[in-house]
Amino acid sequence: MATSNIETEDGPCCPICLEQFNMPRQLPCTNTFCVKCLQSHITTEAANQPKLNDIKCPVCRSSSSPAIKDRPSNEWASLFPQKTKVDRFCDACRNEDASVSAEGFCVICKEAMCGDCLKYHRKQNISKDHTILSVEELECNPENVIKLAEGITCLEHHGEDIKYYCKDHKIPCCGTCFFDGHKICATMIDL
């Protein structure tokens, strides 16, 4: 199952309008959209189908329908649950097509992890001494990662010092990481 995880410098944004969420609504597949963007999508689907029973998620294409189907389709978006906080998902679980909310972020591995994955990460000899930040710490103060990255070398590009912090992906980067995958990122901080 695909999930939307689009973020801007100001935080998570709607995958339809690419702006900060405005009255976010969450579909059962966990993808979240602005209420007006979702309603616009529903209106488009209704125009293409004589009898609309459900909609396809614009991101993952899974079928969804509101809890109260007898309401007119022009009211459906407001019937989906309101989402006040957009979660960051566990990277390991997403690799297995599961959307599990992340609880922590490993500064060394550059991965967000759920509680179960964090537990196993801390038990492994190779990763037991890694620095873990809570998702709240990371989201509220990315400078914590910058301080922790000082003197750390990149695991992906052996021996290269961490020189940048990508606010778009919320990860520290070496020069090679920057040129290989973060040149187009909007907000890179020099360390």
WOCOR-V707530 format. One record per backbone hydrogen bond with DSSP energy under -0.5 kcal/mol. NH is the residue of the N-H (numbers start at 1). CO is the residue of the C=O. Records with the same first field share a line. If there is no record, write none. Layout:
BEGIN
NH: CO, CO
END
This chain:
BEGIN
8: 11
11: 8
13: 6
14: 19
15: 32
18: 14
21: 12
25: 33
26: 81
27: 31
30: 27
33: 25
35: 22, 23
38: 34
39: 35
40: 36
41: 37
42: 38
43: 39
44: 40
45: 41
46: 42
47: 43
48: 44
49: 45, 46
53: 51
55: 64
57: 62
61: 57
64: 55
69: 67
71: 68
75: 72
76: 73
79: 75, 76
80: 76, 77
83: 24
84: 82
87: 85
90: 100
91: 112
92: 112
94: 90
95: 91
96: 92, 93
97: 94
98: 93
100: 98
102: 88
103: 113
104: 113
105: 133
106: 111
107: 105, 131
110: 106
111: 106
113: 104
118: 114
119: 115
120: 116
121: 117
122: 118
123: 119
124: 120
127: 124
128: 124
130: 127
132: 130
133: 105
135: 103
138: 134
139: 135
140: 136
141: 137
144: 141
145: 142
146: 142
147: 143
148: 144
149: 145
150: 146, 147
152: 149
154: 160
158: 156
160: 157
162: 152
163: 173
164: 173
165: 189
166: 171
167: 165, 187
168: 187
170: 166
171: 166
173: 164
175: 161
178: 174
179: 175
180: 176
181: 177
182: 177, 178
183: 178
185: 182
188: 186
189: 165
190: 188
191: 163
END
